[in-house]
Amino acid sequence: MAADTCGESAFVEEFAAVFEEAVRLRMRADVPVGCYLSGGLDSCAVLGFAARLCSTPIQAFTLTFDQAVYDEGDIALEMAARAGANFHPIPIKQFEIADNFADAIWHSETLFNNGHGVSKYLLSRAVRDAGYKVVYTGEGSDEIFGGYVHFRTDMLQHNTQGQDAAEVQRLLQELEAANSVSRGMLMPVGKTGSLESVERVLGFVPGCLKVFAAQGQQRQNLFDAEFKARFAGRDSNRLFLDSLDVPAVLKGRDPLNKSLFVWAKSFLPNYILNLLGDRMEMAHSVEGRVPFLDHHVVECVCRAPVSLKIRGVTEKYLLREAAKPLITETVYRRQKHPFLSPPVTTVPTERFHQMMQDTLRGPVLASLSFYDQKKVVALLDQLPAMSDSDRIGWDPVLMSVLSACVIRERFALDSSS
């Protein structure tokens, strides 16, 4: 079906019907069902469709933060009012991230790059304490529609038929300016190293692999020299791609869809559905239900042309149009804002900062053979003189190193592990 006006309308109608059915099926429960609600399109769309199907007000639970650039409470409150839902704000303070960091790590069994996993851990606890055991969640939407900024970058750079080069450059600059909180997490910062093998296999380098590569280069600055030497020359990107049978699965596919596939085989199951999804919910015996990952929904979106996933710098175009009658104008007009907690390693007066300093200067890090503690301590000593943006850029790295220390301690791992 061509992506002309008639085709667009048909796709919007089809998707709305399929998605509504996915939401309706997930309303089946012997207990009341709540809804996670941020200020983003995904959870607002879920709430909008659920509210239309429900005869009683839905309980909407929203994380709030004390830094405005990360807080979506007002937007979520407006959406809750639009849907006739009861709004429950869950304020998160930095000391709570510190106090619950190790427990969240224990449940996830993985390295954290941000405090958002701990925030989800606290959110599910608040839902349980409110007497709810089942919630709707919005995970999976970004993965099927290309919601993250690196997907939009890929669309602009590699799906260029009929696009003016100067306009593409302008839109790329607009994207970067509008996504400052994504720097280092979802937008690459610094050197990536050679990605020639990726380009050879896929025909281009997906933005997400640039992000992973840049993060890897940054982390290498803290590795032990002997550990680095053991893996020198190993092409981890090629090893990853070789596991995916790329020729059979991706031959002839659009660049954006290739990027979505790579993300769905890496970050989605290993990070998002872990520490932003199932494990943080089940830590408090809360069942998260994910209508965007209903196979009928995924199959419907897979049939849509990429122009209905991303248009210009507008992501999730198809979802946006399907949900328009049910969401606020604020949410409809708003660009994707990734779910991130404010950086917690950078404020010396906060408890988390002190915990990080004590741990990374102490015996637990010294027992991890793959980090060079002298390099880590040197970085800690340099933090006060750094600019705010540079400190924020190191926040994911320091969170990762601290996570490794927690895993070493909580799971009583051998020092050589």
N, C-alpha and C positions, 0 to 999 in steps of 0.2 A: 504494500500500500504506500503510495507516494505521500511525502510529508507536505502536501498542499493544504489549503484551508479545510477542505472537505475531509482529507485524511487525518488532519490534526484533530478535528472535532470527533471523528469516529474513535480515534485512539484514546482521547480524553474520556469519552463515554465508556469505552470498554474497560479502561483502567479503573475508573471510579467504581464500576460495578464489581469488578474482580476484587478490588481492595476492600470495598464495603463487605463483601462476603467473607473475606479473610478476617476482618475485624469481628463480624457477627459470630463466626465459628469460635473465636477466642473469648467470647462472652459467656460461653457455657461453663458454669462452675457451680459448685454446691455452696460456695462462700462468696461474699461481695468482692468485686474486682476493682482495684484502684488503677491509677494511671500516673506514670512518671510524666512530668510536664516541664519542658524548658521553654525558652523563647524561640526555639527553632521550628522550622517547617515540619519536620518529621513527627515529633511528639504532638504538635498542635493538630496535625492532620489526623493522627490516630484518635486524639480526644474528640475532634470534630465529628468524625464518622461514628465513633462509639456513642457520643451524646445523642446523635440522631436516632440511634437504634435503641437507646435506653430510656425507660419511662421515669427513672429516678435520677437525681443528681449524682454524677460520678465524683469520687474523691480524687483530687489532683494534687500530687506531691512534687514540690519544686525546691531544688537547691538554690540557696542565695549566698552571695559572697559580699565582703565589705569593700571590694575594689570594683568600681563601676564598669570598667572595660570587660570584666569577667561575669558580671551579674546580669541575669535575665529575668529577675523577679517581677519587675513592672510589666514586662511584655507578657510573661506567663499569666500574671493576674488578669490582664486585659483579656487574654484568650479564655481563661477559666470563666470569666463573666460572660463572654460571648457564647460559650457552650453550656452555661447554666451549671457549671461544676462547682463543687466546694473546694476552695483553695487552701492548701496547707504548705506554707513556706517553711523550709528547713534551713536555718542559717548555719553556715559552716565557718568556724574560726580556725586560724592557723594552729593554735595549740591543740585543737582536736585532730588535725592532720598528724601532728607529732604523736599524740597519745595513742592513735589507732593505726599508725603506719605499719608496725610489725605484725599486727593481727591481720591486716588486709593483705600484706605480702604472704603470710602463712597460708591464707585461703587461696590466693592466686597462683602461688608457686612460680612466679615469674618476676622479671625486673620491671620496675616502674620508671616511667619517664616524666611523670607529672603527678600531682596530688589528686588527680581526678578519680583514680581508682579508689583511694581512701574515701573520697567524697561519695562515691556510689555505695561503698560499704556502709557509710553513715546514713545514706538515704534509705537503703533497704532496712536498716535497723529501725529507722523512724517509721517506716511503713509497717513493719512487724509490731512495733509498740503501739501503733494506732489500731491494731487488730485486723490488719489486712494480710492475706497470704498469697494473693495473686495480683499482678500488675501488668498493664500493657506497657510496652517499651517501644522506642523508635529505632532501635538498632537495625542495620541492614539497608536502610534507605540510601545512605551515601554510597554504599557499595554497588547498588544496582543502577543508580541514577548518575553517579559521578559527582557527588556533592562536595568533596574536598577540593581545596584550592589547586592542588597539583593536577587533578583531573581536568579542571578548567584550563590550566596552563597547557596541558597536553592537547586539548581540543583546539586551542588557538594556534599552537605551534605546528601541529601535524595534520589537522583536518582543514586544510587551507584552500580548498577548492572555491574559487570565486571571491576570496577575501583579499582586501587591500593590505599590503604589507605594513604600511604606516599605521593603519587602523589596528592591526593586530598588535603592533608594538605599543600603541597607546593603551589598548585594553590590558595588555600584560602589566604595564606600569600601574594602571588603575587597580588591578588585582593585588599587586604587591603592596600598594599603599593602604588598601582596605583590609589587609590581613596581617597586620603587624604581630598579633598574638600567635600566629601560626609559624613565625620564623623559627627555624631549627627543629620544629616538631612536624610540620606538614609542608614547609617550604625549605629547600636546601640552603644552608649557609656555609660558606667556605668551600674548600677544595673537595672534590669527589673522588679523585684518583681516576685511573683509566676505566672506562666503561665500554671499551671497544667491543668486547665479546657480547655484551647486551645488544649493542647496535647491530652486530652481525646476525644475531639470532632473531631479533624482533623487527629489525629495520629502523629502529629509533630507540631512544632511552626513555622509558616512562618516568614521569616526575617522581613517583614514589620511590623508585630505585635510586634516583639522584639523592633523595632525602636520606635513605638508608645508608648510601655510600658516604655522604657528607658526615652523618652521625658517626659512622665507623672510623673515618679519618680523624675526627675530633677525639674519639675515645682512645685511639691508638697512642695519643700523646701521653696517656697515663699507664700504658701497659708495661710490664716488665720486659726488658730487652731480650732475655732468653725465650720468653713466651712468644714475643713477636717474631723472633727468628724461626721458631718452629713452624709458623704458618706463613712465612714470607713467600710470596709468589703464588699462593693459593687463590684461585679466582672463585670466591664464594658466590658471586652472581651467576656465573656459568654453572656451577654445581646445582644451584637452586633451579635455574631454568631447565637444566637437563632432566630434572625430576618431573617435569610437567608435560612431556611429550608435545612440545610446542608445535612442531610441523603438523601433527594430526589435528590439534585442537584450535590453533590460531591462524593457520594459513588462510590468507585472503580476508581476514577480519579487519575492521576499522581500527586505527590506532587507539581510539578511546576505549573500545571494547577489549583490546589487548591489555591496556592499563588496568581496566576493571578486573580482568581475569587474574593478572599478577597479584593485585591487592587482595582479591578473594582467596588466593591460595597462600597468602602470607600473613598480613597484618590482621585481617578480619578474624580468622579462627584463633590465632595465637595471642592476640592482644585485646581486640575490641570485644569479642564474645567471651573473653576470659575476664579481664579485670574491669571492663565496663559493662559486663553483662552477667552471665549465668553464675560465675563463682561468687561475685559480690552479692548477688541476690540470695543464692542458696546458703551463704554464710549465716543468714538469719532466717533460713527456711522460707524464703519468698520465691514464688514461681514467677519468672518473667515470661510474658507471652509476646512474640515478635511477629506481627502480621506482615511486615515487609519481607520476611524470609519465607512466607508461605510459597510453596513451589508454583502455584498458579499465578501469583503476583510476579514472581521472578520471571516466569516464562512469558508473561504478557509484556513486561518491560524489555526482555531480550528481543522481542519481535519489533520493537519500536526503533525507528531510525535515530541515529545519535543526535540529530538536530532537535529531537524532543526530549533528550536528556539534558543537554547543555546548549544554550543559545546565547552567543556573545559571552558575557560574564555571568549570565543568569543560569544557575544550576537547577537541576530537578524541575525543568520546565513542565513536563507532563504531570508530575505530582502537584505542582503549584496550581496549574489550571484545574485539575480535578478537584482539589481541595478548596478552591477559591470561594465557593458559596458557604463554606463552613468555618473559615478562619478569619481572623481580623485583617484589616488592611495593612496594619503594621507588619504582621507575619508574612503576608503575601508579598510585600515590597522588599522585605529584608533579605540581604545576602546571607549565605551560610556563615555561621559563627561556630567554630568547633567547640565541643564541650571540654574546657580546660579549667583547672583550678588556678588561682594566682600562684606565681612562683613562691616556693616556701623555703628555699635555701638561701635567699639573698638578703633577708632582713635580720640584722644582728640582734635585735631586741626580742626576737621571737624564739619560742622554745625549740622549734624544729631546727633552726640554725645552730643552736647550742648542741642539740643532740647530734647533728651531722658533724660538727667540729670534734666533739668528744669521740665519736665512733671512728671517724676517718683518721684521727691521730692516734688511735689506740691499738690494742693487740689483735682485734678481730681482723681489721684490714691487713695488718702485718702478716696474718696467717694465710691470706689469699695469694697464691703463688703467681697469678696472672696480672696483678697490679703492682706497680712500683710505688710503695708508700711515700718515698721521698718526693716523687713527682706530684702525687696527690696533695701532700702537705704544702709543697711550693705553690700549687694552684690556690689552695685555701688562703695562703699568705698574700697572694696577689689580689684576691677578691675585693678588699676595701678600696683599692686604688682604681678599680675598673669602672667604666661607664655603666650606667644602668642597663643599657642594651647588651653589653658584653656579659654582665653578670647573669642576665636572663638567658643569654645564649648558652651559658654553662649549667644552668639549672637542670635540664634533662640528664646531663652527664653525671652530675653529682647525685641526683636521685637514683640513677642506675647503679653507681658504685655503692651507695648506701643500701640499696636493695640487695645487692650481692652479699653485703655484710650481714644483713638480717637473715637471709636464706642460710648462710654459713652457720649462724648461731642458732636459729630456731630449729633447723633440721639436723643439727649436730653433725655436719658434713666433715669428712676427712680434710685436713688442711691442704692436701694436694689435689682435691676434687675441682 
